[in-house]
Amino acid sequence: MASEQLCQGLNCGKPATLQCPTCLKLDIPNSYFCSQSCFKENWATHKAVHKIASLANGPPAEEGGSDPWPGFKYSGSLRPHYPLSPRRSVPDSIAKPDYAETGIPLSEVNVKRSATIETLSPEDIDKMRHVCQLAREVLDIGLAAVRVGVTTDEIDRVVHEACIERGAYPSSLNYNGFKKSCCTSVNEVICHGVPDQRPLKDGDIVNLDVGLYKDGFHADLDDTVAVGNVDDAGLKLVKTARECLDKAIASVKPGALYRDIGNIIEKHATSQGFSVVRSFLAHGVHRHYHCLPYFPHYGRSKAIGVMKEGHVFTIEPMINEGTWKDEMWPDNWTAVTQDGKRSAQFEETLVVTKTGVEVLTARKIRSG
C-alpha cells in the first residue's frame, strides 16, 4: 500500500493528493497539496523550489534527442541527437592531408617548433585562391541546404559530396579525430558542433564551418545564417558578428599588428551589447590547416607579430549574446556558451597584399 502524502503547505500537513504540475515536469518528488486554495496561498514560497531544480538540472531539454550523456549539465536547451552516422568515405584518387588516416596532423606538430610566420610565394597564393574559391562554392552549397526540418547530418552529407565533386578533401574529416566533414554550430554552440540527427527548427541560428584541402593547400571559412523566422535579437547578433569580421578585415595591411585585430572586434561587439569569445584564436592556414600566426579576437591582448605581404590567415570572431565564457560538451569538440545564450561567427581566409588585403574566400560570384 502506498504511503499517505501530506500537504506541503506551510503549517498544513493535511492528507494530500493534488500535485504541482511544474514539479511533475521537473521531476521533483513529494510535491503535494491538499487543495487548490492551499496551493495558491503557498505559491510565493513554493515556486522557489522550481528555480532551485532548474539551476541544478540546466534549462529544459528539447524533445527528440537521444542524449549519450544523460547526467551532463547542459548550459542551454540544445541536446545532441545520437547515434552519429558512419564516417563518410573519400575516394583513393583524392589527395589527402597527413592526418586523414591517423587523425594526427604531424606536419602541424612539427611546424609548431618554428616561431616564423611563413610568407607564401605568388605561385602558392594562386593555389590558395583556387582552393579558397572551391571552399566558398562548397559553403554556399551547404548553406543552400539549410531549412527548417533538415538535419545537420544531412548538411554534412551535402558538404562532403560537394567536396568530393571538386576533387578536394574535407579538411575537418578526422582532423584530430573529428568525425564529420564540416562543423554545424546551432544557437548556443560557439564552434565545432558535430553534425547529428537533430532537425533544424524555426528560429534557430546555425553556423556552417567548411574546410577544403586540394593541391597541398587548405582553405577555411564559415557563415552563420537564420533558420526560418529568427527574432530581432538573434538577427542583430548575426549582423554584428559579420560587421566585426568586416571591420577587422578592413584593417589588414603590411605593417599592421596582429594584436590590433582584437581591439577592433571587441570595440564593435561591446558597442552593440555583445561579448567576444576568448578561448579560440584566428590562425594561419595554407599547407597546414592551423599554423602561425595565432592571435585572439578580443582586445588588449599580448599577441605578437606584424603583418607582411604574403601572410595568409583567417579571422573568425565568435560573438556571444551574454557572457564570453565557454564550456565543452563531453565529446570534447562542441564548445557552448556558459550561460546558454546564442553565439554567432563568420570566418574568411585572407592574404596580405602589397597595399592591403585580399579576401581569398570572398563570394565573387553567386555560387551554390
Kinemage of the C-alpha trace (Angstrom):
@kinemage 1
@onewidth
@group {chain A} dominant
@subgroup {mainchain}
@vectorlist {calphas} color= white
{ca met a 1} P 0.000 0.000 0.000
{ca ala a 2} L 1.368 3.454 -0.949
{ca ser a 3} L 2.185 5.763 1.945
{ca glu a 4} L -0.142 8.717 2.525
{ca gln a 5} L 1.156 12.028 1.140
{ca leu a 6} L 0.973 15.146 3.284
{ca cys a 7} L 0.356 18.702 2.123
{ca gln a 8} L 3.477 20.815 1.601
{ca gly a 9} L 1.635 24.000 2.543
{ca leu a 10} L 3.188 25.987 5.358
{ca asn a 11} L 1.951 24.642 8.744
{ca cys a 12} L -0.663 22.478 6.984
{ca gly a 13} L 0.275 18.776 6.934
{ca lys a 14} L -3.173 17.532 5.878
{ca pro a 15} L -3.515 14.430 3.659
{ca ala a 16} L -2.940 15.490 0.051
{ca thr a 17} L -3.401 14.109 -3.480
{ca leu a 18} L -3.066 17.264 -5.638
{ca gln a 19} L 0.395 17.505 -7.263
{ca cys a 20} L 2.111 20.662 -8.520
{ca pro a 21} L 2.208 20.406 -12.365
{ca thr a 22} L 5.536 22.254 -12.628
{ca cys a 23} L 7.114 19.904 -10.099
{ca leu a 24} L 5.925 16.965 -12.196
{ca lys a 25} L 7.669 18.400 -15.283
{ca leu a 26} L 10.876 18.987 -13.316
{ca asp a 27} L 10.678 15.532 -11.720
{ca ile a 28} L 10.532 16.981 -8.186
{ca pro a 29} L 9.149 14.286 -5.837
{ca asn a 30} L 6.631 14.576 -2.976
{ca ser a 31} L 5.176 17.895 -4.092
{ca tyr a 32} L 1.586 17.508 -2.858
{ca phe a 33} L -1.102 19.933 -1.696
{ca cys a 34} L -4.415 19.320 -0.011
{ca ser a 35} L -6.393 21.780 -2.164
{ca gln a 36} L -6.177 24.405 -4.888
{ca ser a 37} L -6.614 27.164 -2.332
{ca cys a 38} L -3.739 25.853 -0.202
{ca phe a 39} L -1.583 25.585 -3.336
{ca lys a 40} L -2.341 29.212 -4.293
{ca glu a 41} L -1.726 30.501 -0.775
{ca asn a 42} L 1.723 28.884 -0.709
{ca trp a 43} L 2.706 29.651 -4.301
{ca ala a 44} L 5.003 32.578 -3.469
{ca thr a 45} L 7.292 30.374 -1.384
{ca his a 46} L 6.762 27.092 -3.234
{ca lys a 47} L 7.897 28.397 -6.644
{ca ala a 48} L 11.427 28.800 -5.264
{ca val a 49} L 11.651 25.002 -5.409
{ca his a 50} L 11.255 25.184 -9.195
{ca lys a 51} L 14.103 27.691 -9.549
{ca ile a 52} L 16.445 25.568 -7.459
{ca ala a 53} L 15.630 22.483 -9.528
{ca ser a 54} L 16.098 24.361 -12.810
{ca leu a 55} L 19.515 25.618 -11.738
{ca ala a 56} L 20.534 22.095 -10.792
{ca asn a 57} L 19.322 20.460 -13.993
{ca gly a 58} L 20.051 23.202 -16.521
{ca pro a 59} L 17.438 24.516 -18.973
{ca pro a 60} L 14.752 22.044 -20.008
{ca ala a 61} L 15.910 19.687 -22.748
{ca glu a 62} L 14.392 19.885 -26.193
{ca glu a 63} L 12.420 16.838 -27.260
{ca gly a 64} L 13.527 14.207 -29.754
{ca gly a 65} L 17.180 13.852 -28.866
{ca ser a 66} L 18.954 10.665 -27.935
{ca asp a 67} L 21.414 12.026 -25.377
{ca pro a 68} L 24.624 9.987 -24.903
{ca trp a 69} L 25.448 11.912 -21.699
{ca pro a 70} L 22.173 11.998 -19.696
{ca gly a 71} L 23.893 13.081 -16.472
{ca phe a 72} L 25.668 16.063 -18.036
{ca lys a 73} L 24.549 19.571 -17.018
{ca tyr a 74} L 23.959 21.452 -20.261
{ca ser a 75} L 24.152 25.233 -20.282
{ca gly a 76} L 21.265 25.589 -22.747
{ca ser a 77} L 18.334 23.639 -24.162
{ca leu a 78} L 20.174 22.158 -27.174
{ca arg a 79} L 20.890 18.434 -26.942
{ca pro a 80} L 22.875 16.012 -29.120
{ca his a 81} L 20.808 13.694 -31.313
{ca tyr a 82} L 22.677 10.401 -31.495
{ca pro a 83} L 23.628 7.989 -32.936
{ca leu a 84} L 26.003 9.676 -35.354
{ca ser a 85} L 26.117 8.416 -38.925
{ca pro a 86} L 29.254 6.498 -40.010
{ca arg a 87} L 32.327 8.401 -41.149
{ca arg a 88} L 31.991 9.300 -44.825
{ca ser a 89} L 34.476 7.854 -47.293
{ca val a 90} L 36.854 9.700 -49.614
{ca pro a 91} L 37.955 8.137 -52.937
{ca asp a 92} L 41.559 6.994 -53.205
{ca ser a 93} L 42.006 9.309 -56.187
{ca ile a 94} L 41.720 12.402 -53.963
{ca ala a 95} L 44.921 13.628 -52.303
{ca lys a 96} L 44.633 13.616 -48.529
{ca pro a 97} L 46.323 15.534 -45.697
{ca asp a 98} L 48.670 13.641 -43.402
{ca tyr a 99} L 46.029 13.170 -40.688
{ca ala a 100} L 43.378 11.594 -42.930
{ca glu a 101} L 44.006 8.056 -41.668
{ca thr a 102} L 45.634 8.549 -38.261
{ca gly a 103} L 43.825 11.676 -37.096
{ca ile a 104} L 47.172 13.226 -36.126
{ca pro a 105} L 48.331 16.317 -38.094
{ca leu a 106} L 52.045 15.556 -37.793
{ca ser a 107} L 53.095 18.400 -40.085
{ca glu a 108} L 51.393 20.883 -37.755
{ca val a 109} L 53.127 19.366 -34.745
{ca asn a 110} L 56.484 19.843 -36.447
{ca val a 111} L 55.825 23.414 -37.601
{ca lys a 112} L 54.821 24.498 -34.085
{ca arg a 113} L 58.509 24.422 -33.204
{ca ser a 114} L 59.049 27.394 -35.501
{ca ala a 115} L 58.393 30.986 -34.440
{ca thr a 116} L 58.378 32.263 -38.028
{ca ile a 117} L 55.212 33.111 -39.947
{ca glu a 118} L 55.563 31.639 -43.428
{ca thr a 119} L 55.401 34.036 -46.373
{ca leu a 120} L 53.766 32.456 -49.403
{ca ser a 121} L 55.110 32.873 -52.925
{ca pro a 122} L 52.905 34.221 -55.739
{ca glu a 123} L 52.594 30.642 -57.047
{ca asp a 124} L 51.447 29.393 -53.645
{ca ile a 125} L 48.954 32.239 -53.349
{ca asp a 126} L 47.473 31.275 -56.729
{ca lys a 127} L 46.916 27.754 -55.380
{ca met a 128} L 45.316 29.246 -52.278
{ca arg a 129} L 42.988 31.358 -54.436
{ca his a 130} L 41.840 28.223 -56.220
{ca val a 131} L 41.149 26.106 -53.148
{ca cys a 132} L 39.557 29.056 -51.345
{ca gln a 133} L 37.110 29.653 -54.187
{ca leu a 134} L 36.239 25.956 -54.207
{ca ala a 135} L 35.652 26.178 -50.463
{ca arg a 136} L 33.347 29.166 -50.961
{ca glu a 137} L 31.355 27.168 -53.519
{ca val a 138} L 31.039 24.264 -51.087
{ca leu a 139} L 29.988 26.506 -48.210
{ca asp a 140} L 27.316 28.158 -50.338
{ca ile a 141} L 26.004 24.753 -51.411
{ca gly a 142} L 25.823 23.722 -47.759
{ca leu a 143} L 24.069 26.953 -46.786
{ca ala a 144} L 21.509 26.410 -49.554
{ca ala a 145} L 20.536 23.151 -47.821
{ca val a 146} L 19.722 24.936 -44.544
{ca arg a 147} L 15.990 24.976 -43.845
{ca val a 148} L 13.503 24.017 -41.163
{ca gly a 149} L 13.403 20.227 -40.755
{ca val a 150} L 16.743 19.330 -42.347
{ca thr a 151} L 19.207 17.599 -40.023
{ca thr a 152} L 22.734 18.850 -39.556
{ca asp a 153} L 23.894 15.379 -40.597
{ca glu a 154} L 22.170 15.891 -43.952
{ca ile a 155} L 24.004 19.210 -44.348
{ca asp a 156} L 27.244 17.357 -43.611
{ca arg a 157} L 26.408 14.890 -46.391
{ca val a 158} L 25.772 17.729 -48.844
{ca val a 159} L 29.080 19.397 -47.918
{ca his a 160} L 31.017 16.138 -48.137
{ca glu a 161} L 29.678 15.293 -51.582
{ca ala a 162} L 30.370 18.830 -52.845
{ca cys a 163} L 33.993 18.480 -51.711
{ca ile a 164} L 34.375 15.138 -53.467
{ca glu a 165} L 32.831 16.514 -56.673
{ca arg a 166} L 35.611 19.124 -56.713
{ca gly a 167} L 38.352 16.584 -56.145
{ca ala a 168} L 39.004 18.006 -52.677
{ca tyr a 169} L 39.291 16.516 -49.203
{ca pro a 170} L 37.041 17.987 -46.459
{ca ser a 171} L 39.685 19.326 -44.078
{ca ser a 172} L 37.666 18.704 -40.901
{ca leu a 173} L 37.304 14.970 -41.545
{ca asn a 174} L 39.402 13.065 -38.976
{ca tyr a 175} L 41.343 16.201 -38.051
{ca asn a 176} L 42.407 15.296 -34.514
{ca gly a 177} L 39.729 12.622 -34.736
{ca phe a 178} L 36.782 14.868 -35.724
{ca lys a 179} L 34.150 12.531 -37.154
{ca lys a 180} L 32.457 14.764 -39.731
{ca ser a 181} L 33.217 16.745 -42.887
{ca cys a 182} L 32.088 20.127 -41.551
{ca cys a 183} L 31.049 21.779 -38.288
{ca thr a 184} L 27.438 22.797 -37.631
{ca ser a 185} L 27.040 25.042 -34.583
{ca val a 186} L 23.444 25.766 -33.558
{ca asn a 187} L 22.230 28.502 -31.181
{ca glu a 188} L 24.388 28.346 -28.013
{ca val a 189} L 27.106 26.311 -29.741
{ca ile a 190} L 30.069 28.622 -30.309
{ca cys a 191} L 32.050 26.384 -32.653
{ca his a 192} L 32.967 22.804 -33.588
{ca gly a 193} L 29.423 21.483 -33.369
{ca val a 194} L 29.241 17.874 -34.576
{ca pro a 195} L 26.580 17.237 -37.263
{ca asp a 196} L 23.958 14.802 -35.974
{ca gln a 197} L 20.309 13.765 -36.372
{ca arg a 198} L 18.771 16.945 -34.941
{ca pro a 199} L 16.405 18.668 -37.396
{ca leu a 200} L 16.867 22.424 -37.602
{ca lys a 201} L 13.959 24.336 -36.092
{ca asp a 202} L 12.218 27.570 -36.943
{ca gly a 203} L 14.043 30.323 -35.060
{ca asp a 204} L 17.434 28.591 -34.871
{ca ile a 205} L 20.654 30.199 -35.985
{ca val a 206} L 23.310 27.863 -37.370
{ca asn a 207} L 26.958 28.349 -38.247
{ca leu a 208} L 28.379 26.197 -41.037
{ca asp a 209} L 32.177 25.868 -40.979
{ca val a 210} L 33.849 24.340 -44.039
{ca gly a 211} L 37.464 23.489 -44.830
{ca leu a 212} L 38.921 22.100 -48.078
{ca tyr a 213} L 42.270 20.536 -48.922
{ca lys a 214} L 43.447 20.402 -52.531
{ca asp a 215} L 46.814 20.599 -54.312
{ca gly a 216} L 48.603 20.694 -50.969
{ca phe a 217} L 46.713 23.683 -49.517
{ca his a 218} L 43.825 24.186 -47.081
{ca ala a 219} L 41.038 26.781 -47.123
{ca asp a 220} L 38.835 27.650 -44.141
{ca leu a 221} L 35.647 29.740 -43.865
{ca asp a 222} L 32.225 29.849 -42.224
{ca asp a 223} L 28.936 31.759 -42.151
{ca thr a 224} L 26.060 31.982 -39.673
{ca val a 225} L 22.514 32.046 -41.067
{ca ala a 226} L 18.962 32.230 -39.767
{ca val a 227} L 16.643 29.226 -39.960
{ca gly a 228} L 13.088 30.331 -40.710
{ca asn a 229} L 11.860 33.201 -38.557
{ca val a 230} L 14.517 34.401 -36.115
{ca asp a 231} L 13.790 37.075 -33.503
{ca asp a 232} L 15.267 40.558 -33.807
{ca ala a 233} L 17.857 39.918 -31.092
{ca gly a 234} L 19.147 36.872 -32.962
{ca leu a 235} L 19.314 38.757 -36.249
{ca lys a 236} L 21.200 41.594 -34.562
{ca leu a 237} L 23.708 39.098 -33.150
{ca val a 238} L 24.339 37.577 -36.585
{ca lys a 239} L 24.627 41.009 -38.221
{ca thr a 240} L 27.066 42.210 -35.565
{ca ala a 241} L 29.266 39.134 -35.946
{ca arg a 242} L 29.576 39.836 -39.674
{ca glu a 243} L 30.304 43.510 -39.031
{ca cys a 244} L 33.040 42.584 -36.562
{ca leu a 245} L 34.747 40.472 -39.208
{ca asp a 246} L 34.410 43.109 -41.932
{ca lys a 247} L 35.831 45.847 -39.717
{ca ala a 248} L 38.764 43.620 -38.804
{ca ile a 249} L 39.456 42.723 -42.443
{ca ala a 250} L 39.489 46.410 -43.393
{ca ser a 251} L 42.442 46.961 -41.049
{ca val a 252} L 44.681 44.282 -42.595
{ca lys a 253} L 47.767 45.621 -44.387
{ca pro a 254} L 51.550 45.301 -44.256
{ca gly a 255} L 52.921 46.665 -41.002
{ca ala a 256} L 49.694 46.245 -39.021
{ca leu a 257} L 49.945 44.465 -35.665
{ca tyr a 258} L 48.077 41.187 -35.279
{ca arg a 259} L 47.026 42.115 -31.738
{ca asp a 260} L 45.146 45.172 -33.027
{ca ile a 261} L 42.583 42.927 -34.746
{ca gly a 262} L 41.087 42.039 -31.368
{ca asn a 263} L 40.796 45.689 -30.337
{ca ile a 264} L 38.706 46.433 -33.427
{ca ile a 265} L 36.443 43.413 -32.959
{ca glu a 266} L 35.824 43.897 -29.244
{ca lys a 267} L 35.109 47.619 -29.622
{ca his a 268} L 32.316 46.963 -32.106
{ca ala a 269} L 30.900 43.892 -30.348
{ca thr a 270} L 30.637 45.631 -26.985
{ca ser a 271} L 29.110 48.735 -28.580
{ca gln a 272} L 26.232 46.504 -29.695
{ca gly a 273} L 25.833 44.849 -26.292
{ca phe a 274} L 27.666 41.606 -27.083
{ca ser a 275} L 30.831 39.856 -25.909
{ca val a 276} L 33.795 38.232 -27.677
{ca val a 277} L 34.826 34.618 -27.057
{ca arg a 278} L 38.372 34.396 -25.709
{ca ser a 279} L 39.183 30.668 -25.970
{ca phe a 280} L 39.543 30.279 -29.748
{ca leu a 281} L 42.047 32.017 -31.999
{ca ala a 282} L 42.450 33.231 -35.545
{ca his a 283} L 45.155 31.223 -37.280
{ca gly a 284} L 47.362 30.804 -40.288
{ca val a 285} L 46.125 28.403 -42.949
{ca his a 286} L 47.792 27.147 -46.122
{ca arg a 287} L 49.888 23.949 -46.193
{ca his a 288} L 48.667 23.329 -42.655
{ca tyr a 289} L 45.068 23.544 -41.501
{ca his a 290} L 46.213 25.539 -38.456
{ca cys a 291} L 49.571 27.289 -38.064
{ca leu a 292} L 51.173 30.660 -37.286
{ca pro a 293} L 50.065 33.369 -36.896
{ca tyr a 294} L 47.751 32.705 -33.940
{ca phe a 295} L 46.019 35.728 -32.425
{ca pro a 296} L 42.875 36.406 -30.364
{ca his a 297} L 39.711 38.253 -31.339
{ca tyr a 298} L 39.405 40.152 -28.051
{ca gly a 299} L 41.072 43.440 -27.180
{ca arg a 300} L 44.151 44.329 -25.178
{ca ser a 301} L 45.889 41.021 -25.848
{ca lys a 302} L 49.625 40.396 -25.817
{ca ala a 303} L 49.685 38.693 -29.215
{ca ile a 304} L 52.908 39.227 -31.117
{ca gly a 305} L 53.566 39.600 -34.827
{ca val a 306} L 53.467 42.124 -37.639
{ca met a 307} L 51.606 41.550 -40.905
{ca lys a 308} L 53.706 41.168 -44.031
{ca glu a 309} L 52.888 40.733 -47.698
{ca gly a 310} L 52.266 37.038 -48.357
{ca his a 311} L 50.959 36.150 -44.887
{ca val a 312} L 47.802 34.019 -45.146
{ca phe a 313} L 45.438 33.568 -42.208
{ca thr a 314} L 41.838 33.514 -41.040
{ca ile a 315} L 39.885 35.964 -38.957
{ca glu a 316} L 36.876 34.308 -37.295
{ca pro a 317} L 35.332 36.254 -34.393
{ca met a 318} L 32.804 34.413 -32.235
{ca ile a 319} L 30.298 36.856 -30.752
{ca asn a 320} L 28.002 35.963 -27.839
{ca glu a 321} L 24.680 37.368 -26.620
{ca gly a 322} L 25.709 37.011 -22.986
{ca thr a 323} L 28.943 36.040 -21.299
{ca trp a 324} L 32.108 35.469 -23.330
{ca lys a 325} L 32.842 32.381 -21.267
{ca asp a 326} L 32.530 28.939 -22.829
{ca glu a 327} L 32.389 25.325 -21.740
{ca met a 328} L 32.711 21.999 -23.518
{ca trp a 329} L 30.335 19.097 -24.068
{ca pro a 330} L 31.680 15.637 -23.192
{ca asp a 331} L 32.535 14.952 -26.853
{ca asn a 332} L 35.480 17.369 -26.324
{ca trp a 333} L 34.526 19.209 -29.506
{ca thr a 334} L 31.257 21.081 -29.012
{ca ala a 335} L 32.018 24.450 -27.381
{ca val a 336} L 28.962 26.224 -25.954
{ca thr a 337} L 28.259 29.470 -24.142
{ca gln a 338} L 28.450 29.119 -20.380
{ca asp a 339} L 25.084 30.839 -19.906
{ca gly a 340} L 23.256 29.019 -22.720
{ca lys a 341} L 22.727 32.169 -24.784
{ca arg a 342} L 23.351 32.266 -28.529
{ca ser a 343} L 26.627 32.742 -30.382
{ca ala a 344} L 27.357 33.746 -33.985
{ca gln a 345} L 30.519 33.600 -36.085
{ca phe a 346} L 31.866 34.449 -39.532
{ca glu a 347} L 35.235 33.468 -40.990
{ca glu a 348} L 37.245 34.262 -44.106
{ca thr a 349} L 40.722 33.290 -45.314
{ca leu a 350} L 42.855 36.327 -46.222
{ca val a 351} L 46.211 37.165 -47.775
{ca val a 352} L 48.141 40.341 -47.008
{ca thr a 353} L 48.917 42.161 -50.269
{ca lys a 354} L 51.403 44.923 -51.053
{ca thr a 355} L 48.795 47.604 -50.350
{ca gly a 356} L 46.255 45.889 -48.109
{ca val a 357} L 44.322 42.638 -48.135
{ca glu a 358} L 42.634 40.166 -50.473
{ca val a 359} L 39.798 38.018 -49.130
{ca leu a 360} L 40.572 34.682 -50.768
{ca thr a 361} L 37.266 33.104 -49.732
{ca ala a 362} L 35.105 36.058 -50.803
{ca arg a 363} L 31.876 35.317 -52.634
{ca lys a 364} L 32.939 36.683 -56.039
{ca ile a 365} L 30.010 35.297 -57.990
{ca arg a 366} L 26.755 33.698 -56.972
{ca ser a 367} L 27.550 30.073 -56.183
{ca gly a 368} L 25.646 27.079 -54.894
